[in-house]
Amino acid sequence: MRERIKEHIPAALLNAGRATCDWMQRVPEDFSAYTHPWRSDSRRKLQKYHNRYQGKRCFVIGNGPSLKNTDLSKLANEYTFGMNRIYLLFPELGFPTSFLVCVNDLVIEQTVEDMQNLKIPRFFSWRSRKWLKPADDLHFLHTTYTGPKFAKDVTGRLWEGATVTYVCLQLAYYFGFSEVILIGVDHNFVTQGKPNTTVVSEGDDPNHFNPTYFGKGFRWQLPDLETSEMAYRKAKQVFEDDGRRILDATVGGKLTVFQKVHYADLF
């Protein structure tokens, strides 16, 4: 019966209804994200990054196994966005990423001490205020699961697009980078199952650069690659409309949205 009713409702009206429903679900979180003093402080600090890196390039570093086949020493003097538990790689690298971004509740909750003690500019979801305390180089982003969009202004609401990589692309745009290069974004997971389902790791992690990344006992969510691809296409369009570009230099990556380039040719 529900499906038959939907057949007689115009698509535009259905979409408007969904948008209204999404907005209503976000109201409590939206209110605190715009009125809480921690968020006010974060918006002020974020504004200092606006177009700071205009005309420059940056690398967004995923956490896929392909990083083991990528000469990361070449990034020592580049601007880099690291994500989630990329800091496990810092001792081997000999340097940290320029920025760290994490918006996944399970990752933050289980690594809160690590995240709090990092000494680089960090960008976390507003939801993470349950675990993290304010710091000079810590920024709370108002990220949401619903309401697909590409935020040109990251002081407002950002859609997560089912991947922290998409949040990095929105930050990179706001920061003014004219060229963003993806590496380690394998877009391929050995572990299969229903997207967004929470699972518990039973052993070494085969999906990331380090077997302890989501090691035994770590709770994590299965990827939603379809939604991520939709988000990436939005990012690609916005960048290209503004005369900028996103390139994919991931070694053996499965993502097909962005122009592929050879990593070694970038230096």
N, C-alpha and C positions, 0 to 999 in steps of 0.2 A: 504493500500500500504506500509506504514511504517513497519508494522509487517512482511509482506512478504519479504521485503528487509532484515530485521534483521535475518530472518530464514536462509539466505544464507551467513551471515557473521559469521566467527568463533567466538566463545565465548571469546577467548583470545584477539582477536582484538577489540571486543566490550568493554571488560574490560579495555584495554589499552586506548581506546578512552575516556572512562569515567574518568579514572585517569588523563589524560591530561587535560580534561575539568575542573575537580576539581582543578587541580594545577593552571590553568590559572585564574580561579575565585579568587584564594587566593593570586595571585601575589602582588597586592597593599598592602594587610595586611601583607603578609610575609615580604615584603621589610622593612616596618616600624618596624616590630617585631624584625628584626635582626640588624637594624641600629640606632634606636632611643636611645638616652642616658638613658631614663627611663628603657628601656628593657635591655640595657647593664648593668645597675646597678642591675637589678633584676637577671640576669644570674649570676653575680658575687656573689650575696647573696645566690642564690639557690645552688651554688656549695659547699657552706659551710655545706649544709645538706646531701651531698652525703655520704651514708653509715654511717652516724652519729649514727644510732640506730641499727646497725648490730646485729642480734641475738636476738633482743627484739620483743615483741608483741605490737600491738596497736589495738584500737577499732575504727571502722568507724561508726559513729552514724547517722543513717538516721533520718527523721523527722516524721515517721509514727505514727498513734495513738497507736501502740503497746508500745511506750515508756512509756505510762501511766501505763502499766502492767510490767514494767522492773525496778528493783531496781538499779537506776543509782548511788546511793551513793557508790556502790562498785567500781566505776571508779575513785574515788578521787585521787588515786595514780597510775593510768594507763595513758599511752599515748593515746590521743584521737583526732580524726579528727571530727570536727563539720561542718555542711554544712548549707548554706543559713541562715535562721532565727533561728538557734539553740540557739542563744544568748537570746531568749525569755525565755529559760529554766534556764539560769544562776542564777537568784535570788533564785529560788527554789532549785537548786543544791547546791549552796554555793560555787561553783568553776566554772571557765570557761573550755572549752575544750583546749587541748594543741595547736591546730591549727584550723583555720576556712577557709573553701574553698567555693567560690561562683563564678560561671561562667555564670549565667543566666542574660541577659541584663535587663529584666523586674524587677527581684528581686533587682538588684543593683541600678537601676534608682530610684525605689520607696523607697529604704531604705538607700540611700547613706549616710545620716548623721550618722545613726547607724553604718554602715560599716566603715566609716572613723574614728570614735571615739573609736572603740574597741582597747584594749591594749594587744592583743595577736598576734602571727605570723599569717598573713592573706595572702591568695593566690587568686587572682582574674584574670579574663580573661583580655587579652591585650585590648579588646574592651572597658573595663570599664574605661580606661583613660579619656573617655569623661566626667566622673562624679567624679572620685576619684583622689586625689593628692598623689604623692609619700610620703612614710614615711619609717622609718628605718625597721619596722617589716611588711611592705607591699610589696608583690611580684606580679609582673605582669607575668602571664603565657600566652604563645602563644597557645591558644586553638582554635580549628576549628570545624566546623560542618561536614566537608567532609574529605575524605581520611582516611578510617578506619585503625587503627594501635594501638599498645600498645607501648607507649614511655618509654623505659628504661632510657632515659636521658631527664628529664623534663626541661632542659634549652633550648631545641629545641621545636618543634611543638608537641602538644598533641591533639589527637582526643577526643572529648567530649563524644562520645558514647551515646548521648541523655540523659545523667544523670551525675550530679556532682559527684555521688558516684564513677563512673569510673575514673574521674580525681583524686579523693582521692586515689584510688588503684594504679594509676601510681606514685603519689607522695610517697605513702608508700613504693613502690618498690624501688624508687630512694633513699629514706631515709635509706634503708637497713633493714626494718622490716622483720623478717622471718615468722611471723604469723600475719595475719590480721583477725579480727573478726567483722562481720557485726551485728549491732543491729538496730532496728527501720527501717530496710529496708523492709517495708511491701510488696512492689511490688504489690500494690492493691489500686485502686482508686475508690471511690464511684462515682465521677463525670465522666461521659462517653462522648466520642465524638472523632472526627478525631484527631489523634496524631499531636502534635505541633500547634494546633489551639489556638490562643489567645482568652481567655474568660475573663469576668469580674465577680468576685464573687458577689453573690447577698445576701449573709448572712454569718453566721458562717461557718467556714471551717471544713468539716467532714473528710478531707484527711490527716490531720496532728495532731500533739500532742496538739496543742493549737487552739481553735476556731478562734482566731484573726490572726493566722499565715498568711493565705491569706483571711483576713476578707472582709467584705462588701466593694465593690469598688476597691479591689485589682485586677490588671491585671496579669494573669498568663497563662502559656501554658499547654495544656493537655499533659499527658505523652506519650512517644513512647516506650512502654514496650518491643516490639519486637526487636527494635534496641538496647535497653539496654541489653537484654539477649544476643544478639550477642557480644556486648562489654564485658560482664561478662565472656563469654566463652573464649575470647581472654586473659583476665586477668588470669583466672584459669590456662590456658595452660602455660603462661609465668612463673607464680609463681611455678607451679609444675615442669617445666623443670629445674628450678634453685634450686630445693629442698626446696622450701618454700610452704606455703599453705594459703588459704583463707577459713575461716569457717563462717557459718551463724547461729547466735544465736538469730535471731529475733523471738520474741514470736508470734507464729501463722502466720509467714510470708508466702507469696505465691511463693517466689522465689525458684526454684528447681535446680539452676546451681551448687551451692556449697554444700559441706558436712554440714549437720545439726548437731548442738550440743545444749545441754541444757545450758542456760545462767548460772544458779546456779552452774553447775559443773565446771565452769572455775575458781572458786576462792577457 
